[in-house]
Amino acid sequence: MAKKSLEKKISEGLLFLDGAMGTQLMAREAVSEKGNEYLNIGSPQVILDIHSDYFKAGSDAVLANSFGANEISLARHGLADEVESLNTAAVKIAKQAAGADRYVLGDISSSGEFLQPLGTLEPARLKEVYAKQAKILCDAGVDGFAIETFMALDEAKVAAEAVLSVCNLPVFVSFAFDPAGNDFRTMMGVSPEAVVAEFSSLGVRAVGFNCGNLNMAQYLRLAEKFAKLLKGTNIALLAEPNAGKPELVDGRAVYKLSADEFAVWLEKIRSAGATILGGCCGTGPGHIKAMTKRLY
């Protein structure tokens, strides 16, 4: 029997994503000076093992290791000419782990540059960069896209428009939020209201949050706010919190939330209305396993 489409899976009401890639690479001492994306060709077995561990933990879908594999970001590592090879390899590895019945999302994130007038990057140039990456990921066989960890509304919108211009697959968009009094804002001042207003008519399939600098109670409040804003739309709520708020230990961010505690909070976030669930920084296969076991 053929695999159901990602759209069909989403419409059934619950989709489990994976946890952090960077956290797992550090745990396996597999960090490259050329960036994590270089490992797709430098150490592909490590990436395959991480994806496989997440699928074994219960993930329905993993994000390909293409987070920073856009031309602008790769240029900082002297890899601007490797956009096609790195993105194609990312999808090939993830699809090998996914097998015949699970899903792979093309992962797209910030370029690290500011758009005009705050910076010098022209929107048309940025759209070209994102469209190039998206087309490669689409041609390589992804089932959908995760446009994630954005802080600027204009850049995320350009990314989403670029993806939608080259590929007709489900698109998820998520922002990294921090506390702002009793409310939430990204580092660039973007509110949940602005996210929903901007993307509700764009044709994306899900919006929500990942990463950020919140504790679990705040992530829950953020989920509740998004759910209220999305009520009456066909847009799903995506939630990928960190493993709690990091603590600084010997100059390094440490996430101490246990897998079982993470699962308890994700159950609450699910009850608040999130239907696409996973983890970000500090999470691993153990967190995903505890979450899927508790929510199935």
N, C-alpha and C positions, 0 to 999 in steps of 0.2 A: 504494500500500500504506500502510495506517495506521501511524502511529508506534507502536512497541512501548511499553508502559507503563514508567515509571521503575522499578517493582519488577522487571520482566522484565530491564531493562538491568542493574540491580544484581546480579541473580542470575547473570548471565553472567560476573561476576567482576572487572570493571574499569570504573570510572566516573571520567572526568577532569572536575574542576571548574575554575573560573577562578582567577585570582590576585587581587591586592589591587585594591579600588576606590579607596580613599583615596590610595594612592600614585600612581595614574594621574591622579586629579583634581589633585593637587598638581603633577604633571609638566606638566599642561596648563593650569595656573594657573586652575583652575575651582573654587576653594573658596569657599563661601558663608558669610557670617556667620550665616545662618539654619540652617546645618547642611547636610551633603551631600545629605540627602533632599530638601531644597527644590529642588535642581537638577532633580528629576524634572519640575517644572513651570516652573522658571526657566531652565534650559539643557538641555532634553531631548536635543538633538543630541549634546552631549558625552557623556552617559550612553550613548546609542545607539552612538556610535563606540567607546566602551570595550568594551561588550558584544560588538560586532561583531569587534573586534580579538582578543578572547579566543576567539571561535568560529573565527575564521580560524587561530588558533594551535593549534587542536585540542581545545578544551574540548567536552565532551559537554553540559555544563550550566553555567549562570551563576547567580549569586545576584542576585536583583533588588535594586535600590538602596533597600532598605527597612530596613536595619540598625537605625537608631534611630527608625523611624517609628511608635513606640507613643505613646500619648497623654501619658504622663508625660514622656518625653524631649522630645517636640515642644513641650510646654508651656513648656520653658525658652527656646524661641525664639519664643514667642507664636503657636505653630502648632497648638495643641491641637484646634482645630476643623477642621484639614486632614488628619486621619488617613485618611479615605476617599480624598480626592483624591490625596494623595501616594503611598499604597500602590497604588491603582489605576493611577496613572501609571507607577509603578515596574514593575509587571507588564506593562503595555502596551508599554513601551519594550523590555523584555527579550524579550518574545515576538516583537516585530518583528525583533529581531536573531536570535532562535533559528530562525525559519522553521518549516517543517513537521516537521523531524525531530530537533531538539535540545530540550533541557529547560531549564526555569526553576524555580528554588527560591525560595520566599518566605524572606527573611532576617529573623530575629528575634534581638535581642540584649538585653542588660541594660537595665533601666530607669534605672540609676544611683542607685537608692534601696535602703536596707536594709530587709528584712522584720523584723517584730516577732520577738523582743524586742530585737534589736540596734538596729533602727531603729523607725520609726513606721508603716511601710507594712503594711497588713493583707493577708494572703494572698488573701482573697476579692476584695479590690479589685484586686490585681495580676493575678489570674486573669481578672477581667473585662476588664482592659486588654489582656492578651495575646490573649484569645479574640476580642475585637473586631478587633484587627489581623489575626489569623489568618483570621477569617471573610471579611474584605475581600480578603485575598490569595487565599484559596481560590476565592471567587466570581469573582475576576479571571482565574483560569485557571492558577495555578501547578501544577507537576507533583509538588511535594513541598516540604519545609521544612528549612531549616538554622537550628537554634537554636544560636548560636555565640558564642564569646568570653566565656563565663560564667566566673565565679570562685567564686560561691556555689552550693552544691548545692541549697539550698531554692528559690532563685529559678529555677534551671534546671528543676527538677522542676515548679514551678508553670507555667512556660512550656510545657513538653512536655504536661502534662495539659490545659492550655488549648487547645493546637493539636489534640490528639487528641479533644477534646470537640466540636469543630466541623467537623472535616474528616478523612476517611479516606484519607490519603495518606502516603507514606513520610516519616518524620521523622528527621533527623540531629541529634545533640547533641554539641557539642564545647566543651572547656574550655581556658583559657589557663594553661599550666603554667610554673613556674619551678624552678630547681634547689633541692633541699633535701638537702644533704649528698650522699649517693650515690643519693638518691631524687628524687621530683618531687611538688610541691604547687602548688595555685593560691595566689593572694594571700590567699585566705580559708582556706587550710589543707586544701583538698580533695585527696584522693589518688586515683590511678587505681583503686585497689581500691574506694573509696567510690562512684566514678562507676559502675563496672560493677555493683556490688551494688544501687545505687539504681535503675538504669535497665534492668536485665536482664529484669525482669518487667513493665515499664511498656508495652511495645508499640512502642518506637522501633526504627527499622531499622538505625541505625548510631550508634556513639559514637566519640569520639576527641579529637583536639586540634587547635587552631589558635592562631596568635599565640604569646604567651609570651616568655620571655627565655632561650632556650636556644641553644646552638650546634648544628650539624648532627649531630655525634656524639651529643649528648644527645637530640635528636629521634629518632634511630635507636633508642637505648636505650629511650626512652619508647614507641615503636611496638612494640618487642619485648615490653615489659612488658604493654601492652594486649593484644597478640595472645595472650599466654599466658593472661591473665585471661578472654578471650573464647572460648577454645577450647571447643568443644562446644556453643556457642550458635549461634543464627541471626542474630546481630548482627554487622554488618560493621564493620570498623575504618576510620575516616576520619582522614586525615593532611593537614593544611594548614600546614606550617611556614613561618615567615618566611624571607626570603632570608639565612639565617644570623643570628648575634647582632649587633645594631646597635652601631655605634661612634659616640661623641659627637664631632661635628665642628662647631666654631663654635656649640655649644649646640644642635645639631640631630642627631637620630638618623639615621645613614646606614647603609644595608645594602649591603655590598660584594661579596656572593657572586655570581659570574657565573652566567649562565643555564646554561652547560655544567656547572659545578660543582654547581648545584642539581639538575640532571637526574641526575647520578651518585648523589647522596645519595638522591633520590627512588626510584631503582632499588633501592637497598639497603632503603629503607623499604617498598617494594612487596614485596621478597623476605622481609621480616620478617612480612608478613601484611596490610598495608594494601591495601584494594581500592578505596577512594574517595580520590582524590588531587588536590591542588591546592596553591595557595600563599596566603600571607597577606602581611603587611607587607613592603614592599621588592620584591615580585615583580611582574612585568608579563607582557605577552604573549610576550616573548622567553623568559622562564623556562618558561612553559607550553608553548611550541613545542618547546623543547629537551627537556622532560620527555616530551611525547607522542611525539616522534620517537624517543626512546631506548626507550620502553616498548612501543610498538606492534610 
